[in-house]
């Protein structure tokens, strides 16, 4: 059994990723690094969560992230009002709401 999980994703712009996830999901910067063997990154999370997300940029061989319709980060909110408020913050922060490719995820 694990006690903590990190999800790592490449991005084109660390500042944009930070703004979207800190404003949309109220995540806080818990660590960052700059030009570590060609990579810079930021880790976002909260003390009350058993996970955090890391965004990285490769300076020597820039990666162009290629999303698919099945690339999802699924978060469960037991309270509908909290879920709706979070969805609103995410849209305001720049996230785009799309229809789910897999009908299981459509709410």
C-alpha positions as CSV (number, residue, x, y, z in Angstrom):
1,X,0.0,0.0,0.0
2,X,1.3,3.5,-0.8
3,X,0.9,6.5,1.4
4,X,1.3,9.2,-1.1
5,X,1.1,9.5,-4.9
6,X,2.8,11.9,-7.3
7,X,1.3,12.5,-10.8
8,X,3.9,13.9,-13.2
9,X,3.0,15.7,-16.4
10,X,5.0,17.6,-19.0
11,X,3.8,21.1,-19.8
12,X,4.9,23.9,-22.2
13,X,4.5,26.7,-19.6
14,X,5.1,26.2,-15.8
15,X,3.6,29.5,-14.9
16,X,0.4,28.8,-16.7
17,X,0.1,25.3,-15.1
18,X,0.7,26.9,-11.7
19,X,-2.0,29.5,-12.1
20,X,-4.6,27.1,-13.5
21,X,-4.1,24.5,-10.8
22,X,-3.6,26.8,-7.9
23,X,-6.6,28.9,-8.8
24,X,-8.9,26.2,-10.1
25,X,-8.1,23.5,-7.5
26,X,-6.7,25.6,-4.7
27,X,-3.4,23.7,-4.8
28,X,-0.3,25.2,-3.3
29,X,3.3,25.1,-4.4
30,X,5.0,22.5,-2.2
31,X,8.3,22.3,-4.1
32,X,10.0,23.5,-7.3
33,X,13.3,23.0,-9.1
34,X,15.1,24.9,-11.8
35,X,17.4,23.5,-14.6
36,X,18.1,20.2,-12.8
37,X,19.9,18.4,-15.6
38,X,17.8,20.3,-18.2
39,X,14.5,20.0,-16.4
40,X,12.5,22.6,-14.4
41,X,9.4,21.8,-12.5
42,X,6.9,22.6,-9.8
43,X,4.9,20.4,-7.5
44,X,1.5,21.4,-6.3
45,X,-0.6,19.8,-3.6
46,X,-2.2,20.4,-0.2
47,X,-1.5,18.9,3.2
48,X,-5.0,17.3,3.3
49,X,-4.4,15.4,0.1
50,X,-2.7,12.0,-0.3
51,X,-1.3,13.1,-3.7
52,X,0.3,15.9,-5.5
53,X,0.9,16.8,-9.1
54,X,4.3,17.7,-10.7
55,X,4.6,19.7,-13.9
56,X,7.9,19.7,-15.7
57,X,9.6,21.4,-18.7
58,X,12.6,20.0,-20.5
59,X,14.9,22.8,-21.7
60,X,17.2,20.7,-23.9
61,X,14.6,18.6,-25.7
62,X,11.2,20.4,-25.4
63,X,8.4,18.0,-25.1
64,X,5.1,18.9,-26.8
65,X,2.5,17.3,-24.6
66,X,0.0,15.4,-26.6
67,X,-3.3,14.9,-24.9
68,X,-5.8,12.2,-25.9
69,X,-9.5,12.0,-25.0
70,X,-8.6,9.5,-22.3
71,X,-6.1,11.7,-20.5
72,X,-8.0,12.5,-17.3
73,X,-7.4,13.5,-13.8
74,X,-10.5,12.4,-12.0
75,X,-11.3,14.0,-8.6
76,X,-14.3,13.0,-6.5
77,X,-16.2,15.5,-4.4
78,X,-18.8,14.0,-2.0
79,X,-20.6,17.4,-1.7
80,X,-22.4,18.5,-4.9
81,X,-22.1,22.2,-3.9
82,X,-18.3,21.9,-3.4
83,X,-18.0,20.1,-6.7
84,X,-20.0,22.8,-8.6
85,X,-17.9,25.6,-7.0
86,X,-14.7,23.8,-7.9
87,X,-15.9,23.3,-11.5
88,X,-16.6,27.1,-11.6
89,X,-13.2,28.0,-10.3
90,X,-11.6,25.6,-12.8
91,X,-13.4,27.2,-15.7
92,X,-12.5,30.7,-14.5
93,X,-8.8,29.6,-14.2
94,X,-8.8,28.5,-17.8
95,X,-9.8,24.9,-17.8
96,X,-12.2,23.9,-20.6
97,X,-15.2,21.6,-20.0
98,X,-15.5,18.9,-22.6
99,X,-17.8,15.9,-23.1
100,X,-16.3,12.7,-21.9
101,X,-15.0,10.3,-24.6
102,X,-15.8,7.4,-22.3
103,X,-19.5,7.7,-21.4
104,X,-18.7,6.3,-17.9
105,X,-17.2,9.7,-17.0
106,X,-20.1,11.8,-18.2
107,X,-21.9,13.5,-15.3
